[in-house]
Amino acid sequence: MSETDRDSEVDLTLADLSKSSGLSVVQITEYVQEGFFEVCGDDEQHWRFSEMHLIHFQKVVRLEQDLRLNPAGAILVFELMNEVEALKRQLRLVSDQNS
């Protein structure tokens, strides 16, 4: 199992994520309601997050603060940035195959 796999398997509760990210439970809940993450569990007490979720939350919050966006806008920018990175990786693969 790679280190990335282990990181993604770490279960953080909502309280753990709040403490680690500096976000309030209300803020995290708002991001979940905006569709930033799909969570397992019927209620907030049973939600579990990975370290990757923590990293993504930190990036989105930084975008929200730096660009003065609401959560939905920050999520959109985050998703677009990830899509651009994925497209760049695909382009590099195609370029490498044609070389």
N, C-alpha and C positions, 0 to 999 in steps of 0.2 A: 504494500500500500504506500503510495507516495505521500509526501508531507502535505501536499495540497488536499489529498483525500482525507487525511486525518484532521486538518483544519476545518474542512467543511462538515465533519461529523460531530464536532463539539456542540453539545446542546446548551444553549443559553436560554434562560427563562426571560420573560418580559422584563422582570426586575433586574436581572443580570445585564441585559442589553441596555436598559436605561442607565444603569450605573456605569457601564463601560463606555457608552457613547456620549453621555452627558445630556441626553435627550430625556424629556419627561415621558412617562407612560402615555400620557395624552398625545404627545407629538408622535410617538411610535405608532400608536393606534391610528392616528390620522394618516400616516404613510401607508399602513396596511389597508385602510379603507380606500385609499386612492389607488390601490392595486399595485403598489411598489413590490410587495411580496405576497405570495400565497402562503398562508400558514396552515399548519395542521392543528387540529384541535377545535373543539366547539366553542370554547370561550378563552378569554385572555389568560387565564390561569394555566391553561394547557398548551399555549403557544410555545414553540421552541424555535430557536434561531441558531445559525452557525456563525463561525467567525467571519465567513464571507459576507453574511448579512450585515455584520457589524461594520466591515470595511465599506460596503455599499452605502449603508446609512451615513457613515462619516463623510463620504464623497458627496452624497446628495445634500447633506446639511451644509457642507462647505459651498456648494453651488448656490444653495438658497441664500446664504449669507453674503457671499461675494457678489452675486448678481441681483440680489434683492428680489428673489422669486418666491412665489408661494410654493407649497409642496408639490402641487401638480406640475408647475412649470419646471421645478428643479428635477423632478422625475423624468420629464420629457427630455430635458437637456442631457441628463445622465444616459438615458436610453439611446439618444442620438449619438452621443460620444462613443458609446460602446459599439453601435452599428458602424460608425466610421472606422473604428479600430478593426473590426471584423472584416470590413471591406478592404482595408489596407493589407491585412494579412492574406486575404485571398488574392489580391493583386500581386503581392510579392511571390506567392506560390506559383501563380501563372507565369510571372516574369522569369522565375527561376527554372521552370519547366521548359520554357522557350529558349533559354540560354544554352 
